[in-house]
């Protein structure tokens, strides 16, 4: 699956990855960011999610759009053995796209257009 981070230049976008636990055992997932632009993505609420039996858990991924070129990384979720069960390893492709450019500020100045 691909998670897209779209917005204006300089915006911070947070996406929430929902993890479901259909089993009767607790699952614990560890998140790792890898790839070319992995350093530009972050896990603001930590890299671990504990999911109780028959419940959902969440991992937040944050990205601040600093450049016009698209950023790419991969989110890998691996499970720890809890209660004797391992969850499936999950991977998500992370991609960014600048939708528009808003100026940070406007500066007015006057100068001659042409001088001899």
N, C-alpha and C positions, 0 to 999 in steps of 0.2 A: 504494500500500500504506500501511497505518496501523501505526505502532509505538506500543504502549500502555505507559505507565509507571504501574504500579499498585502500591500499597503503603500502609503506614500514614503518617500525617502525620509529617513531619520525617525520613522515610527517604530515603536516596540510592539511586536505581535506575540501573543501567548496562545499556544494551542494546548489542548488537554487531550491526552491519549487515554481512552477508557479501556480498562482491562476487566474482563468478566471471569469469574471463577464458578464454573458450573459443578465443581466437585464438592464433596463433603469434607475436604481437607483445606487447611490454610495454605495459600501460596505467597511466596515472597519473590518479587522481581527486582533485579538490579539493572539500572539503565547505564549505557555507555554511548557516548557520541564519538563517531569516527568519520574520517574522510577529509577531503580537501579543505573544507571550511568549517570543520567541527568546532574550532575555537571561537567562532562567532555565534554559536548556539549555546544555550545554557539550560541547566535544570534547576530553576529557582527554588523549588520546594524539596530539593534533595534527589538523590539517584536511586532511592529505594521505595517500593510500594508493597505494602502488606495487604493481601486481599483475603478477607474472611470467607468461609464456605458459603456458597450460593449468593455472594455479594459482588460488588464492583469496586475497583480501585482506580486511581488516576495518577498519571505522571504528567507534569507540566513541562513544556518545552518553550523556551523564550528565544526570540531573535530580534535584534535591532537592525533595521535596514540602513546600512552605512554606505553602501556602494551601489552603483547603477547595474553592475554585472550580477547575474544570478548567483546565489550561493547554494552549495550542495553539501549534504552530509548524510550520514546514516545513523539512525537510532537503533541500538541493539538491546533487546530486553532478554535477560537470561534469568532463570529461576533458581532459587536456592532450595535444597531439599528440606522441606518442613513437613512433619507428620508422615514422613516416608514417601512423599509424592513429589515429582518434578513436573513443572509446567513446561509447555512447549516454548522454545526460543522464538522470539518474534523480532522481525526487522521492519523498519519503516524508512523510506526515502524522504529526506527533508529538502525542500527546494524553496527558494525565495524569488519574488518578482516585484519590481517596482511598478506600481500602478500610476502614480503621478508624482510630480515634484512640487512641493510647496516651499516658497522662499522662507528662510529663517528670519529674514529682515529685509527692509528696503532702505537704501541709502540714496538721498538726493544730493546731487552736486551740480555746479555750474562751471563751465570752462569754455573758452573759445573753441569753435570748431576748426579754425584755421588761422595760423599766424604766418606772416611773411618772415 
